[in-house]
Amino acid sequence: MNDIKLMNRAADNIRVLAASMVEKAKSGHPGGAMGGADFVNVLYSEYLVFDPKNPEWEGRDRFFLDPGHMAPMLYSVLALSGKYKMEELAQLRQWGSPTPGHPERNLQRGIENTSGPLGQGHAYAVGAAIAEKFLAAHLGEEVMKHKIYAYISDGGVQEEISQGAGRVAGHLGLDNLIMFYDSNDIQLSTECDAVTSEDVAAKYKAWGWHVTTINGNDVTQIRAALDEALTVKGQPSLIIGKCVMGKGALKADGSSYERNCATHGAPLGGDAYVNTMKALGADVDNPFQVFPEVKELYARRAEELEKICAVRRSEKAAWAAQNPDKAVKLAEWFAGKAPAVDWNSISQKADAATRGASATVLGALAEQVENMICASADLSNSDKTDGFLKKTHAFTRGDFSGAFFQAGVAELTMACCCIGMALHGGVIPACGTFFVFSDYMKPAVRMAALMEVPVKFIWTHDAFRVGEDGPTHEPVEQEAQIRLMEKLRNHSGHNSMLVLRPADAEETTACWRLAMENTATPTALIFSRQNIVNLPAGNDYSQAAKGAYIVEGSDENPDVILVASGSEVSTLVSGAPLLRADGLKVRVVSVPSEGLFRSQPKEYQEKVIPTGAKVFGMTAGLPVTLEGLVGANGKVFGLESFGFSAPYKVLDEKLGFTAQNVYEQVKAMF
């Protein structure tokens, strides 16, 4: 072990860098970073195992930072580890800088997750721990024996998602998960006791966690807690570190600036900053430096890591020699490429609900894609993810040989766990629930899009045709909200999400294929509860890959083009003969994904929906869902109110989703 004095000096180096980054940016959060410096220093200089030469090594320990406002702490310790230059730290929060205000996933820099709303980061860690357990069960513990570390704050513990993450981790006995709780009792605007009086340790113990409470700024106690956590079996570990907010900070008059809300979210400023730098042994005029003895400390750790990784590589080589088939799988699964699936072997029942058609596909995927994990928020027999479950079994404590995650009634937790699985790598996660409950998931969906992780979100019961359940369960505005993600570009320049709402059972297979082949962004799959009449015979479902395509009436110069997605397409098809009987030339277009359609060449877009054409759109959601396709020369028939409780066929009639109303609405356009 390293000398305590040296370890304290290294932690002070992190404090200097963190406070200086915020000071130079004139913006940020120095206090938490200063308080957490001791733990991250111990973790990175003595415990965390990673390959300095191969940041994406699948066997590395993972560190998930939950409180993203503590970015200066993470950037600082990564700078000591050689991942950042001093001039890059000095550009915190600036345009084009690799040090944004909250960390963004960058494996080359050692950042495992984008830190978004508090609470999500440690839920990703739970998902990563599940993924590691799954991979160890399917490939072998010889190559999957790393640890998942998480760092959470008072705010993250208060966020409701922490309840779901804590329950799941304890229930599944994730002993590969070690979480440090920076319990400094200070928040942005109040002290913690102004908003909570719960016994956090007792709560986590009740969930089945191993809990230790320590002085979070004491190196010896941090080491002892980590050593103990590494030996625990059958339980995740929580280390409650009673840290000092703004540790080492001094006010302008030289008095302590510790344990003060002001240090949480603002630069120390003026003489307070100067006094703090002097007290921490920094050069006030040039604070962006690594102290010589600290540089040596981290250089020694780099040498240790090279030796550790050499041993791990040797162990992996021996394992691969004995398990060549598994070695191939390991490489393929972590490559993140689309899996090979025999799509032609999938046979759909005619006129089925698309949720049922999805179950058929999921059954095939369960048999053909060995590294796929499917999850459901206690709705598997209704969202039809049980098509997958019937071919495998659910995870239980001590048994991760199956491939199904029963998340319980916790949509946001489930979504974040699946994101964490994707962040870990090696697995393809999918999760299902009712579409109306996507409202609980949107913060996670947004983060999945921002991080560009290919989670498959399965949403069923897609419209008012949920029927008797009534307006609380009938999505109206949800599709418009989710489809906004098709219009938003991610940092790679692509649509931030692929959103697919298939028109019938056969198109469901085509959409699932698009989802599985999409390895660059998350995918939304939106399915019906009720049966849907198949599109006309002879339809070329492969054209769904273009986002929109003609399913009936390929006239070169149609009088009107009927446009929809999902079950409304069959309604348009049923209304087309009535219009043709009046002498109109009609084209029907299915648009499972406007985002995909808009990415096609202009020539194709014009061929399907020409500029200036009369276009009628029908949607079971808000009219705005289709307005971008219909244009100024058309109109959209949709819902402008919440739904009602009644059988879905009654609702179709009452709300105007009939062939007759298609006829009347279009005729009114002429």
N, C-alpha and C positions, 0 to 999 in steps of 0.2 A: 504494500500500500504506500501511497505517496505521503509525504510529510504534511501534517495538518496545516502548518503555516503556509506551505506552498499552495495547498488546496484553497485556503482562504484568500490568498493573493490572486489566484486564478478567478475565483468568484468575484473579487473586487474588480478585476479586469473586465469581466462581463458587465458589471454595474457601470463602470466608466464608459464603456462603449455604448451601452443601451441609453444611458442618460444623455450622452453626447449626440447620439443620433437624433433623439427627440429634440434636443436643444437646437441643433442646426436646422432641423426641419420646421422648427417653431410650431410643432404639432405632434401629438402622439401620447403614449402612455408609459412613463418611466417607472412608476412605483412598483407595479406588479413584476416587471422585469428585474428590478433590483432585488425584490424579495425572493424571487425564484431562482436567482443566480446560483445559489449553493447546490440545489438539487440538480439542475441541468449540468453543472460542472462535474459533479460526481458521476452522473449518468454517462456523459460523453467521454470523460477522461479515464473511466475505470470499468464501466459495465456494458454500454451499448456496443453490440457487435455488428460491424458493417465492413464492407470491402472498400477501402479508399480508392482503389483503382477500378472498381466495377460497382457504381452506385445502384445499379438495378439488379444486383445479385439476388436471386429468389430466396436465398437462405439467410438474408440479413434480418436483424431485429428491426422492428418498425417503431417509430416514435410519432404519435399523433398529438398535435397541440390543439386543444379545444379553445382556449381564450386567444383568439387571433390578435387582440390588441396587445398581447405580449410578444408581438413579432420582434421587437428589438432584442429580447432575450434570446430567441431562437437564432436570429441572424448573427448575434455576437458569438454564441457558442459554436455555430457552424463556421464562423470566420476563424476561430481558434483551431477548428478541425481542417482548415484549408479550403473551405468551400466558397468563401467570399474574400474579396480584397477590402482593405481599409477605405479606399475611395468609393467603393460600392456601398459600404455602410454609411458613409457620409452623404449619400444621395437618398436616404430614406424618404419615401413618399413623393419622390419627384418623377416627372415624366420620363418614361423609358428606362427607369431604374429597375434593377433586379431585386430591389428591396421595397415592394409596395407596402402600404399601410397595414394590411393584414396578409399573412403568408399565402402564396398561391402555389399549388402543387408543382414541384420541379424536382424530379428524382435526381437529376445530375447535381443539384445543389443540396440534396439531402432533405428536401421537404416532401413529406408523404401525402399531405392533404391541404387543400385550401380551407382555411379557417373562416367559416361563415358565422351565422347566428350561434350564440353560445349554446352549448349542449350537443350540437351535432358532431363535433370533432371526436368526442370520446365514444359516441355511438358508432362512428366509423371504426374505431378501434375494436369494439365488440364484434362488428362484422368481420374485420380482419382476423380476429382470433378464431371465429367460426370457420373462416376459409382455411386457416392454417390447420385446424383440427381435421377438417374434411380431407385436405390434401395429405396429411399424415396418415389418415386411415386408408386412403386409396393408393398412395404411392410408397409410404414408408416413413417412419419417424427418423430414419437416418438422414434424410434430406430436408425434413420439415421439423426442426427442433428449436426454432427460434422463438423469441418472446415478443409480445406486443406491449409496448409501453404507451400509456396515455397520460396527459397532463390536463387537469381540470381545475377550475377556479370556483369561488363562491357563486358567481353568476351562473355557471354551468350546472352546478348542483341544484340551483333554484329553478332552472328551466325545466318544464314538465317532461321533456324527453329523457331527462336523467332517470326518471322513475322507470320508464320502459327499458332503457339500456341496463340499468342496475338489476332489474328483475330477470331479464333474459340471460345476462352473464352469470348471475348466481344460479339460476335454474339449470343451465347447461353445464355448470361447473367448469368454467373456462379458466383453468389454472395456468394457461399460457398468457394471461392478461394481468398486467401490473399497472395500476393507476395511482398517480400521485395527485393528491388533492391539496392545492395551495390554499390553505385555510388561514387567510390573513385578516379576516373579519372586517375588511374595508371594501366599500363599493364606490361607484362613481360619485354618487350624491349623498349617501348615508353610510353609517356603520351597519354591519349586517344585522345586529340585534334589533335594529329598527324595523326589520321586515320579517325576521324568522327567529324562532326559538327551538327548532327541532334538534333532536339528537341524531346527527348525521351518522355517527359510528354505529349506533343501535339500529338505524334504518338499514344500513348496508349489511350488518350482521344478520338481520332478519331475512334479507334476500339470499343469504348463504355465502357472503363474502368473508374472506379473512381480512381483519381490520387491525391496523397498528397506528397509534397516534404518537408523533414525535415532535421534537423541535426541528422545524423544517429548515433551519439555518445552521444546524450542527452537523458537520461532516461525519462524525463518528456515528451519530444516530441514523443519518441517512443511509450509510453503508450497512449498518446492522439491519435496518428495515428491508433494504433491497436483498441482502443475503437471505433473510428469513423468507421473503416472498418467493425467491427462486427455488425454495425447497418445498413450498406448499403444494399439495396434491388435491385435486378435486374441487378447488375453490379459486375464483379470481381474487386478487389481492388489492386492497385499498390502503395506501399509506397516507394518513392525514398529517400533513406537515403544517404545524403552526408557524407560519412564516411572518416576517415583519414587512408590511407594505413600505416601500421606499427605504429599505435597509441601507444605512450609511448616508442618507441624505441629511444635509444641514440647512437651516434657514440662513437668511442674510445676516442675522445677528449671531450666528454660530450655534444656536440651539437646535435640538433635534427636529427634523422634518419627517420623521418616521411616523407610521400609523396615522397618516393624514389623508383625507379624501382628496385633497388638492394634488397630491403626487400621483393619483391614479390616472388622471386623464389630461395632464397639462405639463409643459416643460417646467423644470425647476426654476429657471429664469434668474438673470442678473447675478447678484452676489450669492444667492443660494446655490446656484450652479457652481460658481467659482469655489466657494467654501467646500462644497461636496467633492469636487475634483481634487482639491488639495488634501482633504482628509483621506481620500482613497489612494493617494500617492500617484496621481496622474499629472501629466504636463498640461496645464490649463490651455496653453497656446497651441498644443498639438496633441489632443486627447486620443486621436485615432491611431493608437499603437498597441501592439501586443507586447506586454512586458517580457524581457528576455527569458526569465525563469519559467514563465508560462508557455512561451514558445517551445522551450525544451520539454516541458511536461507533455504537451500535445504531440510533439515529435516522437517522444518515447511511446505514447499511446498508438501512434500510427505504425511504429515498428511492431508493437505487440499485436495489433490487428492483422498485420501482414502474416505473422506466424500463425495466428488463430485461423485465418482464412486459408492458409496453405494446408493446415491439418484438415479443415472442412473440405477442401477440394480433393484431397487424397481420399477422405472417407466417401465422398460422392463418386469418385472414380471407381472405388472398390464396389460400392453399391451398384453402379451402372453396369459393371462387368457381370455381376450376379443377377441383375434385373434389367436386361437390355430393352425389353418391351416397355417397362415403366420409365426407363430413361428417355425413350422416344416420346412418351406421353408428357413427361415433365417439360421437355423442350418445347413441344407443340403447344401445350396449355399456356405456358408463360410467354409464348410468342404473341398471343393475343389475336391470332388470325381466326377468321370465320371457320367453324367446324364443318366437316364433310357430313352432309345429310342427304339421304336418298328421298328427295322430295316427291319423286314420281311414284313412290310406293305408298304414299298417303292417300287413302280413299275416303272421301267425305260422303256423308249421308245427304241426299238432296233435301232442299227446303228446310234445313236445320237452323237453329239459332246460332249466331256466330260464336257465342260463348261455348256451345257444344262442339262446334267445328274447331275451336281453339283447343278444347280438351283432346280431340283426336290428334292434333298436331303435337301437343305436349306429351301425349303417350308415346309418339314416335321419337320425340327428342329425348325422353327419359331413357329410351333403349339405345339411342344412337350417339348421344352426346354425353360422354362419361363425366365431364367436368362441369356439367350444368347443375345449378342449385335453384330450386323453385321454392317460393315462400307464399304464404297467404296469411292475412290478418283474420283468422278464425272464420273464413268463408270458403274453404277449399271445395266444399260440395256444392256451392252456389256460384262462385266465380269460375268454377270448373277447372281450377288448377289441380283438382283431384285426378284429372287425366294423367298428370305426371306422378302424383302420389301413389296411384294404383300400381305403378311399375317400380316403386322403390319403397322406402320407409322414412319416417321423420327422424331428425336428430333427437337424441336423448342424452342425458348425462352419461358420459363414458362411451357412447356409441355414435360415431360420426360416419359410419360406413354407408348410411343412406344418403339421400340427396334432397331432402325436403325440410324446410325450416318453418315450423309452426310458430308464428310470431305472436299469437294471441291478439286480442283486440287493441292493436297499437300500430296504426297505419304509418305514422311518422317514424316511430322506432324501426319498424320493418324496412321502410325505405332507406333509412340511414344505415342500417346493418347491411343491406344489399349493396349500397354504395361502398361501404367499407370492404366488403368481399371483393368488389371490382378493383378497389384501390390496392388491396393486397396482391391481386394478380393470380393467374392460374385457374380461375373459375369464371363461369358465365352465370350471373345471377338474374333472376326474374322474380317479380312479386306481384300478387294479385289482390284486388278488393273491388268494391263497387265504385263506379265512376264518381258518384256524388261525394264519396269519401276522399277523392283526390284533393279536396279542400284541405284535409289534414296533412297532406303530403307535399304541397307545393313548395314550402321552403327547402325541402330535400331535393325535389325535382330540379329546382333552380340551381342548386349546388352541383348536382350531377351534370347539368348542362354546362356550367362554368368550368368544371373539372374535365369535361369531355370523357366521361366514363360510360361504357355501353350497357347500362342496366336496362332490362326490359320491364316496363311498367304495364301490367295487364289490368285493364279497367273494364268491368262488365256492367250490365244493367244501364245501358248508355243513354237512355232517354226517358220521356214521360211514360213510356210503355212499361215501366216498372208497375204501373197501374195501381192496384189496390193499396200498395204501401203509401201512396200519397206524396204530396209535394216535398216532404222532408227527404225522400229517397229518390226523387225524380230530378236528374241533372238537366238544367236548362242552360245556364251560363258557363258551365264547366268546359265544354268543347271550345268555345271562343277563347277562354282563358288559356287553355293548353296550346291551342293553335297559334297563339302569339309567339310561342317558342320557335315556331317554324319561321317566323319573320325576323327573329333576333340572330345575329351572327356571333359565333364564338371567336376566340382569339386566333383560331386557325383559319377563319374566313368562311366556315361552313355554317349552314343552318344549325342552331344550337340543339335542336331536337328533331327527330323524325317522328311524325304523328300520323298514325294509320287507322282508318276506320273502314273496315271492309264491308262490301255491299251484300255478300252472301257467303255461303260455306266455302266455296271454291276460292273466292277471293281472299278468304281468311288464310288459306294455305299460302297463297302468294304473298300476303302481308307478313306472315310469320317468317317466310324466307327472307324478305327484306330486312326484318328485324334482326335475324340471326347473322345476316351478312353485313349488318351495320356495326362496325367495330370502332367507330369514331365518335359517336354521340349516344346519349340515351334514346330509347325508342318508347313511344306510347302506342299501345294496342287497345283500341276501344271497341268493345263487343256488345252485341244485343242480348237481351234476356229472351225475347220472343223469337219464334221461328220466322224465317224470311224466305220467300219464294226465290228460287235460283234465277239468276239472270238468263236471258234467252240462250238457247242451245247454240253451240258453236262460238261462244265468246272466247276471245284470246286473253286469258287471265294473266299471261306473262306481261301484258302491257301495263299492268298495275305498277310495275317497276318505274314507269314514267310519271307516276303521281296522278295522272288523269288520262282517260282514254275513252274512246267511243265504244259503247256496249250495244247500241242499237241505232239503226237509221244512219248509215254513212253517206247521206246525200252530200254532194259537193257544195250545194248552196241551200242549206236548210232555212226555212222561214223562222224557226225558233230552235234554240238549243236548251235542253233541260239538263240541269246540273244538280248533283247531290253527292253525299257520301252515305255510307251505312245503309240502313233499311229504307231510307227515303228513296234510294235509287229504284228499288222494285216498285215503289208507289208511282214514280215517274213513268216507269215502263208500262204500268197498267193504265196510266192516263194517256199515253201516246196514241193508241188506236182511236180514242174518241176525237183527238185533234186531227188525226189523219182522215177521219170520216168527214171532217169539214174542209178537206182539201189542203191542209197544212203539211208541209214537209218538216218532219221532226227528227231531231238527233238527241239521243240520250247519252250523257257523259257521267261516268263514275269517277269521283275525285277522292280516292282514299287519302291522298296527301297533297295539299296545295304547295307545300314547301318543295317536294320533289318535282312537281309539275313546273314550278317557276325556275327550277334549275335546269330544265330542258332547253335545247336550242329554240330560239324565237320562231323558227320555221315550224317546229312541231307544235308549239303553243298556238300558233295561228291556225294550224291545220285542225286542231281540236276545238278551240274556242276563238274564232276570228275576231279581231278588234272591230267593234261596231255592230256585231251580230246581236240580234235580239236573244237575250238569255234569261231564262227563268230558273231560279234556284229554290230548292226546298230543303229546309233543315229543321230538325226537331229541337234545335237550340236557338240561340239568338240570331236574328237575321244577319248581324255583322259577321257571323261565321263564314258566309259565302259572298259577302259584298265585294271582296277583292277579285272574285272570279266573274261575277255577274256584270260589273261595270255600270257606267252611267246609262246605258241603253237597255237595261233590264230591270228586274225586280226580284226580291227574295221573299218567299213566304216562310215565316218561322214563328217562333213563340216570343211574345213580349211580356209574358207573365210567368209566374210559377205554375206548376202543374196542378192536377186535381186527383182525388182518390176515386178510382173506378176501374173496371176491367179495361185492358189496353185497347180492345176493339171498340169499346164505347168511346174511349178517349180519341182514338183515330177519327171516329165519326164526328164527335163534338168539336174537335180542334181543327178539323179540315185536312187531315192527312189521308185523303182518299183520291181515287182516280177521277171522280167527278169534280172535286175541287181543283185538281190540277188542270182539268179542262177549263173550268170557269175562270181561274186565275190567269191562265195563258190567253184565253179569248179576250179578257178585259184589256190585255196589252195591245190588242189590235183594234 
